[in-house]
Amino acid sequence: MEISIIIPAHNEAAVIKKTIADFLRAFPKCEIIIVDDRSIDRTYEVVRSIRDRRVRAIRLAKRSGKGAAVMKGVALARKKLIAFADADNAFGSDSLKKLVSALDGYDCAIASKWKGKKFSEVEGNFSKKIFGRFWNLLSRTLLGLEIEDTQAGLKLFRANAIKGIELFGRGFEFDAEILYKLKRDGFKIREVFIRPKNARKSSFSYLNIPPMFLNIILMAVMLKFSSKSRKR
């Protein structure tokens, strides 16, 4: 399977090499693009030390957010399928294989830890689960997204669906904006339940919450007054 795998990274030196190795073993014909969002540890140096032509390391000029890092990788991707995955390998190569299988007839397949599950059945920190459900309510109300989990850190796209998207959100809220624009432009999205391997070790910080709320509200207002859409 020829696929571009984009991994945004910020201070992931301890885990990034293992994550890269996992995807290289599972997808021999892939390209992996690590976009370092100005880490202050050795993330960039660790990736640069990997002697494999399938692995590229990009470092942003300034700290720009996860959304900006992902879209930088999308712009550089050369394969017909493009995925992005978190550096901590919460959803690893086995999970990506499930999305590849689920993509048949769709333009986008996304991992979801909430699909078809009750609150008590989903693993993870209780307060972050509460935030996740409130965020989902906002996404449904403001953007009309009938998706149970916009934020899981593994998504797969056909290149023509993801390339050309221009984002307002540059932080963690970017996932919801991408899905909204895919839906608006007539692309088909499939949500697949996949249990993350380390749900209790999320790198998401509570400090991300205030800007996410502000940005999704501003984003909803801007999108409401913007009629711009891409032709399929």
N, C-alpha and C positions, 0 to 999 in steps of 0.2 A: 504494500500500500504506500503510494507516494503522497506524503502529507507534510505540511509545514506545521511545526509545533512551537508555539510562542510561549515563553515562560518569563513573565515579568518578575523582577527580583529586587528586593531591598533588604540588605543585611541577612542574606541566606547562605553565607559561606559554609556553614556547618552541614547543610543538607543538599546543596545544589548539585554536587557531583553525583551523588547517589540517584537523584531524580533523573538527571540526564542519562545516566547509564541504563536505568530502567526503560526509558523510551527508546534508546538506541537498540537495545536487545530485541524489543518487541516490534519495532518498525525499522528494519534495516535500510529502507530506501527513503527515510524521512530526512528533513532538514530541521535542526533545532536552533531557534533564535532566542538567545537570552538577552533581555533588555534590562540592563541594570539602572535602576532609578536612583542614582547617586548614593550607593551604599557607603557607609563609613567603615565597614569591615572589608574583608578581602574577597567579597563575592566576585567582582570583576576579574581579579587576578586568578582566582581559582578556575573560572571558566576559560580564561585565556590560556591556561596551562594544559587544557585538554587538547591533545594532538589528534584531532579527528576533523576531516574536511566537512563533515555533516553538521558541525557545531559552529555557530557564529556568536560572537559577543559584541553587543552594542552598549555604549554607555551614554545616557542622556546628558546634555550639557548642564542641566539644572534639575533639581527635584521637582517632578511634574505630576506624580500620582500614577496609580495603577492603570487607569484608563488610557492615559497618554503613553505609557510604556507598551501596553498591548497594541494600540493602534500604530505605534512606530514599527513594531514587529510585523503587523499586517501589511503595512506599506512595502516592506522588504521581502515578504513571503513570495516564493516562486512556484509553489505547488498548487494543484487544483483543489485540494482540500486544505483548510486552515483550521487549526485548533489552538486554543490557549488553555494553559494549565497552571496551577499554582506551584511554586517552587518547593513547597513542603511535601509534595506528592500525596496529598490527601486523596486525590483521585489519580491513580497511576495508570500504567499502560493497559491493564486489564479493563479499567473503566473506559478508556478511550476506545478500545476494541468494541465494547458494547455500543458506544455511540456511532462508530463506523457502521456497524450492522443495522442500527436503527435509522440511519440516514436515508435509506432507500425510499425514494418518493418524496423526500423532504429537502429543504435547503439548509436547515439548521437542526442540530440535535444537541440538547443540553442535559447535563447531569442534574438530578434533583433529589435532595434528601427528604423532601416533603411529599413528593408525588404519591397520592393514595395512602398516606400515613396520617394517623392521629398525632396530636401533640405529644402524648405520652410514649409514642413509639419511635420518636425521633431522638437520636442521641445528641448530646451536647450540653453546654452550660445553660442552666435554666433561664437566666436573665437575657442571654443572647438569643435564646429561642423565642422569648417574648418580643424582643426587638425585631427578630426576623419575621414574626407574624404581623407586627405593626407595619413594618416596611412593606410587606406583601400587600397589606390593605391599602397603603398609600399608592403603590404601583397599580393596583387594580382601579382605585378611585380616580387618580390623576391621569393615568396613562391608558386605562382600559385594557390592561394586560391580564388575560385569563390564564396566568401561569402561577403555579404554586411555589416555585422557588427560582427567583431571578438571579440569586447571588452565588450559587454553587460555583466553585472555581474550576470547572471544566466545561468547555463548549466547543462544538465542531460546526464548521460552516463550509459550504461550497464557496470557492473564491469569489465568484461573481455576486454572491449575496453580501459578503462582508466588505469587500474592497469598495472604496468610494464613499463609505459612510463618514460623515463629518460629525464629530461629537461636540456637544456643549459641555457635558460632564467629563472631568478628567480624573476624578477619584473613584471610590468604590461604587458610586451610583451609576457608573458608565454601563454596566450590564443591562440595567433596565432600559436605558436609552437605546442601546443597540437592538434589543428585542422589540421595542416599540417601533423603531424605524423599519425593521424587517417586516413586521406585521403591516405597517402602513403601506409599504411598497409591494405587498402581495406575495411575499416569500412565506413558505410553510415551515413552521417550527414544531418540533417534536420534543416533548419532555419525558425523560426516562429516569425512573427511580434507580439510584445507585447509592449504596451506603458508603460514606467516606471512611477511610482507614483510621483517621485520627481526629474525629470530630471534636474532641475535648481539647485539642491543642491548636485551635485556630489562632493565627497571628493577627486577626482583626482586633482593633483597639477601640475602646469606648470613646476615645478622642475623635474617632472618625464619624461618630453619629451626628453631632450638630451640623457640620458642613454637608453631610449627605442629605439631611432633611431640607436644609436651605436650598441646596442645588436641585433636588428633585422638584421642589415647588417652582423655582425659577425656570427650570427646564420645561415643566408642564405649561407654564405661561408662554414661553417662547415657542414651543411646538404648536400651541393652539393658534398662534398668529402666523405660523409659517406653513405655507401650502407646498413647499418644495418637497418633491419626492423623486426618487430615481425610477427610470423606466427599466423594466426587467429585460 
